[in-house]
Every structure is written in C-alpha cells, then in structure tokens.
Amino acid sequence: MARRTAERKEPAKPPVEASPVLELPFKGERLSIAGLFAGIGGLERGLRMAGHHTRMLCEIDEPAVRVLKAHFPEVQLERDVREVKALPSIDLVVAGFPCQDLSQAGRTAGITGARSGLVGEVFRLLRDSKPQWLLLENVSFMLSIDGGSAMRFLTKSLEELGFRWAYRVVDSRAFGLPQRRQRVLLLASRTEDPRPVLLGEDAGEPKQRETSTTAYGFYWTEGLKGLGWAVDAVPTLKGGSALGIPSSPGIWLPDGCIVTPDIRDAERMQGFPDNWTAPSTDTPEKKNGPRWKLVGNAVSVPLAEWVGKRLREPGTYDPSVEIPMKGLKWPRAAWGERSKIVGCQLSEWPVAIKGPGLGRFLKYEPSPLSARATAGFLSRARKSSLHFEPGFLQAVEAHLQRMLAVEALPRDPQRRKQGTG
C-alpha cells in the first residue's frame, strides 16, 4: 500500500457527475417485465435503460412503494405477492427476493425462512404463466448456506417447472461502481438458452494499483471479527447489520480523514441518480437510516442493464470454461437442466468498465466519523486479531484526536456539520 500522511492534500478534482453505464447498442427484442419484490426498482430501472419496459411491480414495504410510485407512475403496482392471483402477459419475470434469511448480516435461517421463503410465491405464479425468461437476484452467500441447500431448492424447483437455468456471481465493480458487491444472478427459460446471456463473456478482474490518491472503504460498525476492507471502493452497502441497524460504510481518504459518504453518493454507488430514494419520506430533515436501508437492499442498476442488453444481444457460450462439479459445493458459475449440473470457471467480472475510483467518485461532502463512532471502532480493532493495513489504525487514532478537539468546541448548528455515528 502506498505510504501517506494526514497532512498531505491532493489537488481538487471535479466530481464524476454520473455513474458509468455499459455501452452496448440497442438490438434485439424489447421485453415486457413483471417485477416481484421490486424494492426501489434497481432491476427494473436497469432493464429499462436496456430498452425493456415494466408492466407490473409488486412491493410491500411502504417506503419502497413511495419510491416506485415516484419513478414508475404508469406501472401497475401490487402490494403483497401472496395476494397476486396471476401475472399479466409478460416476457420476463424478475425477482430480487428477500435475502434477510440468507445473508451473513441476517440470521441465516435459509431459503425456507419466513422472508426468503417467499420465493416460493414466484414458482406458484410461474406454474400458470409462460414468460420467456425468469431472472432472480440474491446474495452470493446463497451458494454456501446450509451446504448449498438454497441453490438445490431453487434449481430443482425450476427444473420441475420445465426451466433450464444458468447462474453467475457478478461484482458491481465490474461496471465501474466503487462498491464491492457480489450477487448471484440466476437466469432461466423454458424455451431459450440462458448460457450465452450470463456466461457468454468474461473480462476477468483487473489488477489493482494503489497510489497516494487511493481511498479505502471499511465497516466502521465492525472491527472485531471483520472489517470489509475494500481498495478504491466501499464494501457492500447493507440494508442492516445483524441488529437490523442500517448504516453507512467508512472511507479512509488520501488526506488521512475518516468519513462516511452522503446518502446521495450511496445511491450513485448503486447506479441510481441522486436522490432516487428521497420520495421514501416526507420529512427530509429526519435521519437517513430508512434511505440507507432501501439503498442497501437494492440491486445495482448497471448490473441489471448489462443483463438486459445481453438478453437483446447474447454473447457466445464457450464450453471450454466448464469444470467438474466437486461434491455438493456450488461454484461461482454453473448451468443445468433435467438434473444435470455443469460448473463454469468464470470470474465475477463479465465486463471491466473502468470507474473514476472511490475518492473522485464522491460528489457530495462526506461527513467525518464522529468521535464516539471512531472510538468504538478503535476499541474493537485493538482487541481483535485482524490484520490492518500499515498506517490505518494510526490514521484512525489521529482522526479521533481531531474529532475530540472539534466536538469540544461550542456547538454552532448553523456553521458546523455534525459527524456520523
């Protein structure tokens, strides 16, 4: 890691105004979509950017519903998937089904948990509907939970309905976003081959070059057993910790400061426009915890756009990437049909769009991590056996001393920005 000092100041650079997008021409068929467990519409917005159109949305969370109504006002909106009797005539069903029972931040109850088990409603609706495609999205932890039982349940259920399927773990950084976010995309069809769409290209993860201008992301709410360390990116934005508390990640800037990003930059880290989640609340002056939850639970927009464009213009599947399945362990990519499962040796980077880097990406003034939050992180870190990058804990200690001095000054709410935490 490049050596840095807290006193060093980098020359100001203009912020990047928009999130990177995948440059592919509009070709092929435009699909009609039903979006189940739509959240704030990440899948649907990305697919819309690829030329497809949404006919129906289904979402039960009230703040998310407000966002959907603001950005998809013309689309039929259902509230409870359990009460949906049938799907409209559509070509593609998409579902980022609840992951709380699957993710490492949740209790890992598994695919049959009260929330994640709602994916069964998708299969119920598919029994009487004949869409051309089905796209599911969830956390990569789904591959390993309970010995891979979640994936066995999903793929068996699909095959019983006559689907052939392919899945792949994809990292949001592949699309130029400064967020390390690994998600499983599972694409299935009764009539088409999903392999050229999901498995037809592989750019490979590029080598990272750390310089004096590199920023680093981490979870300031952790530090004892984990850190979430990310180079030139933030770790996965999360809808909540194990305690259900949504919070922003920490960023170690090149000047030595420890900050947290503005909620609008967090939206951009998911590929949304600024203030996409603002309609979720009618009291903007309140804390942004609910908006962080919505953003953390969302699907990265450029990821969905990539799938949408590949649905219109698939790549070429190369059988040479196939690898033997090792026991019950699910690889990072695979395809299957009629009880046949074939693993694939592919990276999490189907494309490699170069982004501006974390420091330059930030468009809005970040908040300094408060003395209380910094002290808590530092205490946990000193008790842990984790390896920390050279100079990091010293930078955290220096930041703590600065914040203690700042917070000891008389408060002036008109002039001083409060720290986060």
C-alpha positions as CSV (number, residue, x, y, z in Angstrom):
1,M,0.0,0.0,0.0
2,A,1.3,3.5,-0.8
3,R,2.6,5.5,2.1
4,R,0.5,8.5,3.1
5,T,0.4,11.2,5.8
6,A,-2.5,13.0,7.3
7,E,-1.1,16.4,6.3
8,R,-0.9,15.6,2.6
9,K,-3.6,17.4,0.5
10,E,-4.4,16.3,-3.0
11,P,-5.3,18.8,-5.7
12,A,-9.1,19.2,-6.1
13,K,-10.6,17.3,-9.0
14,P,-14.0,17.7,-10.5
15,P,-16.5,15.1,-9.3
16,V,-17.8,12.5,-11.7
17,E,-21.4,13.5,-12.5
18,A,-22.9,10.2,-13.4
19,S,-22.4,6.5,-12.7
20,P,-20.7,4.6,-15.6
21,V,-23.1,2.7,-17.9
22,L,-22.4,-0.2,-20.2
23,E,-22.1,1.0,-23.8
24,L,-24.0,-1.6,-26.0
25,P,-26.2,-0.8,-28.9
26,F,-30.0,-1.3,-28.7
27,K,-30.6,-4.6,-30.6
28,G,-33.0,-7.5,-30.4
29,E,-36.4,-7.8,-28.8
30,R,-37.8,-5.4,-26.2
31,L,-39.2,-7.5,-23.4
32,S,-42.2,-6.7,-21.1
33,I,-41.5,-7.2,-17.4
34,A,-43.2,-8.1,-14.1
35,G,-41.0,-7.1,-11.2
36,L,-41.6,-9.0,-7.9
37,F,-40.0,-7.9,-4.6
38,A,-39.2,-4.8,-6.6
39,G,-37.6,-2.8,-3.7
40,I,-36.7,0.6,-5.1
41,G,-36.6,-0.7,-8.7
42,G,-32.9,-1.4,-9.4
43,L,-33.6,-4.3,-11.7
44,E,-36.4,-2.5,-13.4
45,R,-34.5,0.7,-14.0
46,G,-31.5,-1.2,-15.4
47,L,-33.7,-3.2,-17.7
48,R,-35.5,0.0,-18.8
49,M,-32.1,1.5,-19.6
50,A,-31.6,-1.5,-21.8
51,G,-34.8,-0.8,-23.7
52,H,-37.2,-3.1,-21.9
53,H,-40.4,-2.0,-20.2
54,T,-42.1,-2.9,-16.9
55,R,-45.9,-3.8,-16.9
56,M,-46.3,-4.8,-13.2
57,L,-44.5,-4.2,-9.9
58,C,-45.0,-5.9,-6.6
59,E,-43.6,-4.5,-3.3
60,I,-44.9,-4.5,0.2
61,D,-42.6,-2.1,2.0
62,E,-44.2,1.3,2.3
63,P,-41.1,3.5,1.9
64,A,-40.0,1.5,-1.2
65,V,-43.6,1.8,-2.6
66,R,-43.3,5.5,-2.4
67,V,-40.1,5.4,-4.4
68,L,-41.7,3.1,-7.0
69,K,-44.7,5.4,-7.4
70,A,-42.5,8.4,-7.9
71,H,-40.3,6.7,-10.6
72,F,-42.7,4.3,-12.2
73,P,-46.0,6.1,-12.0
74,E,-47.5,4.5,-15.1
75,V,-46.9,0.9,-13.9
76,Q,-49.5,-1.4,-12.2
77,L,-48.4,-1.8,-8.6
78,E,-49.4,-4.7,-6.3
79,R,-48.5,-4.8,-2.7
80,D,-48.4,-8.4,-1.4
81,V,-47.1,-11.1,-3.6
82,R,-49.1,-13.7,-1.7
83,E,-52.3,-12.0,-2.9
84,V,-51.3,-11.8,-6.6
85,K,-53.6,-14.3,-8.4
86,A,-51.9,-14.3,-11.8
87,L,-49.2,-12.4,-13.7
88,P,-50.1,-10.2,-16.7
89,S,-49.0,-11.3,-20.2
90,I,-45.2,-10.6,-20.0
91,D,-41.9,-11.9,-21.4
92,L,-39.7,-11.6,-18.3
93,V,-40.2,-12.1,-14.6
94,V,-37.6,-10.5,-12.3
95,A,-37.3,-11.0,-8.6
96,G,-34.7,-9.8,-6.1
97,F,-36.4,-11.9,-3.5
98,P,-35.8,-11.1,0.2
99,C,-32.3,-12.1,1.4
100,Q,-32.6,-11.5,5.1
101,D,-32.6,-15.2,5.9
102,L,-29.7,-15.9,3.6
103,S,-27.2,-13.1,4.0
104,Q,-24.3,-13.1,6.5
105,A,-25.9,-9.9,8.1
106,G,-29.1,-11.9,8.9
107,R,-29.7,-14.9,10.9
108,T,-29.1,-17.3,8.0
109,A,-32.4,-19.2,8.5
110,G,-32.1,-20.4,5.0
111,I,-34.3,-20.5,1.9
112,T,-37.3,-21.6,3.9
113,G,-37.1,-18.7,6.3
114,A,-40.1,-16.5,6.8
115,R,-38.8,-13.8,4.4
116,S,-36.6,-15.6,1.9
117,G,-39.1,-18.4,1.6
118,L,-41.4,-16.0,-0.2
119,V,-39.5,-17.0,-3.4
120,G,-42.0,-19.9,-3.4
121,E,-44.6,-17.4,-4.5
122,V,-42.6,-16.8,-7.7
123,F,-42.8,-20.5,-8.5
124,R,-46.5,-20.5,-7.8
125,L,-47.1,-17.7,-10.3
126,L,-44.9,-19.4,-12.9
127,R,-47.0,-22.6,-12.9
128,D,-49.8,-20.7,-14.6
129,S,-47.8,-18.2,-16.6
130,K,-45.5,-18.8,-19.5
131,P,-42.9,-16.0,-19.6
132,Q,-39.9,-16.4,-21.9
133,W,-37.4,-15.6,-19.1
134,L,-37.0,-15.6,-15.3
135,L,-34.3,-13.5,-13.6
136,L,-33.6,-14.0,-9.9
137,E,-31.0,-12.0,-7.8
138,N,-29.7,-12.6,-4.4
139,V,-26.6,-12.6,-2.1
140,S,-23.6,-14.7,-3.1
141,F,-23.8,-16.4,0.3
142,M,-26.8,-18.2,-1.0
143,L,-24.3,-20.6,-2.7
144,S,-22.9,-21.9,0.5
145,I,-25.6,-21.6,3.2
146,D,-26.6,-24.9,4.7
147,G,-24.4,-26.8,2.4
148,G,-25.9,-25.3,-0.7
149,S,-29.5,-26.2,0.1
150,A,-30.8,-22.9,-1.1
151,M,-29.4,-23.4,-4.6
152,R,-30.6,-27.0,-4.7
153,F,-34.1,-25.8,-3.8
154,L,-34.1,-23.1,-6.5
155,T,-32.7,-25.2,-9.3
156,K,-34.9,-28.2,-8.5
157,S,-38.0,-26.0,-8.4
158,L,-37.1,-24.5,-11.8
159,E,-36.5,-27.9,-13.4
160,E,-39.8,-29.2,-12.1
161,L,-41.4,-26.3,-14.0
162,G,-39.5,-27.2,-17.2
163,F,-36.8,-24.5,-17.0
164,R,-33.2,-24.7,-17.9
165,W,-31.0,-22.3,-15.9
166,A,-27.7,-20.6,-15.6
167,Y,-26.3,-18.6,-12.7
168,R,-23.2,-16.5,-12.1
169,V,-21.8,-14.4,-9.3
170,V,-21.2,-10.9,-10.5
171,D,-19.4,-8.0,-8.8
172,S,-20.8,-4.4,-9.1
173,R,-17.2,-3.1,-9.5
174,A,-17.2,-4.7,-13.0
175,F,-19.5,-1.9,-14.1
176,G,-17.4,0.9,-12.8
177,L,-19.1,1.4,-9.5
178,P,-16.8,1.9,-6.5
179,Q,-18.6,-0.8,-4.4
180,R,-17.6,-4.4,-3.9
181,R,-20.9,-6.1,-4.1
182,Q,-21.1,-9.8,-5.2
183,R,-24.5,-11.0,-6.2
184,V,-25.9,-14.2,-7.7
185,L,-27.8,-13.7,-10.9
186,L,-29.9,-16.7,-11.9
187,L,-31.4,-16.7,-15.4
188,A,-33.8,-19.4,-16.5
189,S,-36.1,-20.1,-19.5
190,R,-38.4,-22.9,-20.7
191,T,-37.6,-22.1,-24.4
192,E,-34.3,-20.3,-24.6
193,D,-30.7,-21.0,-23.7
194,P,-29.6,-18.7,-20.8
195,R,-25.9,-19.6,-21.1
196,P,-24.9,-17.1,-23.9
197,V,-26.6,-14.3,-21.8
198,L,-25.0,-14.8,-18.4
199,L,-21.9,-16.9,-19.3
200,G,-21.0,-15.6,-22.7
201,E,-18.3,-13.2,-21.8
202,D,-15.6,-12.8,-19.2
203,A,-13.3,-9.8,-18.8
204,G,-11.5,-11.1,-15.7
205,E,-10.8,-9.0,-12.6
206,P,-8.2,-6.3,-13.4
207,K,-5.1,-5.8,-11.2
208,Q,-5.5,-3.0,-8.7
209,R,-2.9,-0.3,-8.5
210,E,-2.7,1.5,-5.2
211,T,-1.3,5.0,-5.2
212,S,-1.1,8.0,-2.9
213,T,-4.6,9.0,-4.1
214,T,-6.3,5.7,-3.4
215,A,-9.2,5.7,-0.9
216,Y,-10.2,2.7,1.1
217,G,-13.6,1.5,2.4
218,F,-14.4,-0.4,5.5
219,Y,-17.2,-1.1,8.0
220,W,-16.8,1.2,11.0
221,T,-19.5,-0.7,12.8
222,E,-17.2,-3.8,12.9
223,G,-13.5,-4.2,13.6
224,L,-13.5,-7.2,16.0
225,K,-14.1,-10.2,13.7
226,G,-14.4,-8.5,10.3
227,L,-13.6,-5.3,8.5
228,G,-14.9,-5.4,5.0
229,W,-11.7,-3.8,3.7
230,A,-12.0,-2.6,0.1
231,V,-9.4,-0.9,-2.1
232,D,-10.7,2.1,-4.1
233,A,-14.2,1.0,-3.2
234,V,-16.6,0.7,-0.3
235,P,-17.6,-2.8,1.0
236,T,-21.2,-3.9,0.2
237,L,-23.8,-1.4,1.1
238,K,-26.1,-3.2,3.6
239,G,-29.7,-2.8,4.5
240,G,-28.9,-3.5,8.1
241,S,-26.4,-5.2,10.4
242,A,-27.2,-8.3,12.5
243,L,-29.0,-5.9,14.8
244,G,-31.1,-4.6,11.9
245,I,-29.5,-1.2,12.0
246,P,-28.7,0.4,8.6
247,S,-25.5,2.4,8.5
248,S,-23.1,3.9,6.0
249,P,-19.6,2.4,5.4
250,G,-16.4,4.3,6.4
251,I,-13.9,5.7,4.0
252,W,-10.2,6.4,4.6
253,L,-9.4,9.3,2.4
254,P,-5.9,10.1,1.0
255,D,-5.6,13.1,3.3
256,G,-6.0,10.8,6.3
257,C,-9.5,11.7,7.2
258,I,-12.1,9.0,8.2
259,V,-15.5,9.9,6.7
260,T,-18.8,8.4,5.7
261,P,-20.5,9.1,2.3
262,D,-23.6,11.2,1.7
263,I,-26.7,9.1,1.1
264,R,-26.9,10.6,-2.4
265,D,-23.4,9.2,-3.2
266,A,-24.6,5.9,-1.8
267,E,-27.4,5.9,-4.3
268,R,-24.9,6.6,-7.0
269,M,-22.7,3.7,-5.8
270,Q,-25.7,1.5,-6.7
271,G,-26.1,3.2,-10.1
272,F,-29.1,5.3,-9.2
273,P,-29.5,9.0,-9.9
274,D,-29.0,11.4,-6.9
275,N,-32.0,11.5,-4.5
276,W,-33.7,8.4,-6.0
277,T,-34.9,7.4,-2.6
278,A,-35.9,10.9,-1.5
279,P,-39.6,10.1,-2.1
280,S,-39.5,7.4,0.6
281,T,-40.0,10.0,3.3
282,D,-42.0,13.2,3.6
283,T,-39.7,14.5,6.3
284,P,-36.3,15.1,4.6
285,E,-34.9,16.6,7.8
286,K,-35.0,13.3,9.6
287,K,-32.0,10.9,9.7
288,N,-31.4,9.0,6.6
289,G,-31.4,5.5,8.2
290,P,-34.5,4.4,6.2
291,R,-32.9,5.5,3.0
292,W,-29.7,3.7,3.7
293,K,-31.8,0.5,4.3
294,L,-33.5,1.0,0.9
295,V,-30.2,1.6,-0.9
296,G,-28.5,-1.3,0.9
297,N,-31.2,-3.8,-0.2
298,A,-31.3,-2.6,-3.8
299,V,-29.9,-4.2,-7.0
300,S,-27.1,-2.3,-8.7
301,V,-28.6,-0.7,-11.8
302,P,-25.7,-1.2,-14.2
303,L,-25.7,-4.9,-13.4
304,A,-29.4,-5.2,-14.5
305,E,-28.7,-3.0,-17.5
306,W,-25.9,-5.5,-18.6
307,V,-28.3,-8.4,-18.3
308,G,-31.0,-6.5,-20.2
309,K,-28.7,-5.7,-23.1
310,R,-27.3,-9.3,-23.2
311,L,-30.9,-10.5,-23.4
312,R,-31.2,-8.5,-26.5
313,E,-27.8,-9.4,-27.9
314,P,-26.3,-12.5,-26.2
315,G,-22.7,-13.4,-26.2
316,T,-21.2,-16.7,-27.3
317,Y,-21.0,-19.5,-24.8
318,D,-17.7,-21.3,-24.8
319,P,-17.9,-24.9,-23.4
320,S,-14.1,-24.8,-22.6
321,V,-15.0,-22.9,-19.4
322,E,-16.8,-25.9,-18.0
323,I,-15.4,-27.6,-14.9
324,P,-16.3,-30.7,-12.9
325,M,-18.7,-30.2,-10.0
326,K,-16.9,-31.1,-6.8
327,G,-19.3,-32.8,-4.4
328,L,-22.1,-30.6,-3.2
329,K,-20.2,-27.3,-3.4
330,W,-21.7,-24.8,-5.8
331,P,-19.1,-23.0,-8.0
332,R,-19.3,-19.3,-8.8
333,A,-21.0,-20.0,-12.1
334,A,-22.9,-23.0,-13.4
335,W,-25.8,-24.1,-15.7
336,G,-28.2,-27.0,-15.6
337,E,-31.2,-28.8,-16.9
338,R,-33.1,-32.1,-16.2
339,S,-30.9,-32.8,-13.1
340,K,-27.7,-32.2,-15.0
341,I,-25.4,-29.5,-13.4
342,V,-22.2,-28.2,-15.1
343,G,-19.8,-25.8,-13.3
344,C,-18.1,-23.0,-15.2
345,Q,-14.7,-21.3,-14.5
346,L,-15.6,-17.7,-14.9
347,S,-14.7,-14.5,-13.0
348,E,-17.1,-12.2,-11.3
349,W,-16.3,-9.6,-13.9
350,P,-18.1,-10.3,-17.2
351,V,-17.0,-6.8,-18.3
352,A,-14.4,-4.4,-16.8
353,I,-15.6,-0.8,-17.1
354,K,-13.1,1.5,-15.5
355,G,-14.6,3.9,-13.0
356,P,-13.1,7.0,-11.5
357,G,-12.1,5.5,-8.2
358,L,-13.7,6.0,-4.9
359,G,-12.2,9.3,-4.0
360,R,-13.1,11.0,-7.3
361,F,-16.5,9.4,-7.4
362,L,-17.7,11.2,-4.3
363,K,-19.8,14.1,-5.5
364,Y,-21.2,15.4,-2.1
365,E,-19.3,16.5,1.0
366,P,-18.8,13.4,3.2
367,S,-19.4,13.5,7.0
368,P,-16.5,13.0,9.4
369,L,-16.9,9.9,11.5
370,S,-17.9,11.1,15.0
371,A,-15.5,10.7,17.9
372,R,-17.9,8.2,19.6
373,A,-18.1,6.0,16.5
374,T,-14.3,6.3,15.9
375,A,-13.5,5.4,19.5
376,G,-15.8,2.4,19.4
377,F,-14.2,1.1,16.2
378,L,-10.7,1.7,17.5
379,S,-11.5,-0.1,20.7
380,R,-12.8,-3.2,18.8
381,A,-9.9,-3.1,16.4
382,R,-7.3,-3.1,19.2
383,K,-8.9,-6.2,20.8
384,S,-9.1,-8.1,17.5
385,S,-6.6,-10.3,15.8
386,L,-7.3,-8.9,12.4
387,H,-4.6,-7.7,10.1
388,F,-4.8,-4.0,9.3
389,E,-3.1,-2.1,6.5
390,P,0.1,-0.2,7.6
391,G,-0.8,3.3,8.8
392,F,-4.6,2.7,9.0
393,L,-5.0,2.4,12.8
394,Q,-2.7,5.4,13.2
395,A,-4.9,7.4,10.9
396,V,-8.0,6.3,12.9
397,E,-6.3,7.4,16.1
398,A,-5.3,10.8,14.6
399,H,-8.9,11.3,13.3
400,L,-10.2,10.5,16.8
401,Q,-8.0,13.2,18.4
402,R,-9.1,15.7,15.8
403,M,-12.8,14.9,16.3
404,L,-12.4,15.1,20.1
405,A,-11.0,18.6,19.7
406,V,-13.7,19.7,17.3
407,E,-16.5,18.3,19.3
408,A,-15.2,20.0,22.4
409,L,-15.8,23.4,20.8
410,P,-19.1,25.2,21.5
411,R,-21.8,23.9,19.1
412,D,-23.0,26.1,16.3
413,P,-25.5,24.2,14.2
414,Q,-25.5,26.9,11.5
415,R,-21.8,26.5,10.8
416,R,-20.6,23.1,11.9
417,K,-21.5,19.8,10.3
418,Q,-22.1,17.0,12.7
419,G,-20.1,13.8,12.4
420,T,-21.6,10.5,11.6
421,G,-22.2,7.9,14.3
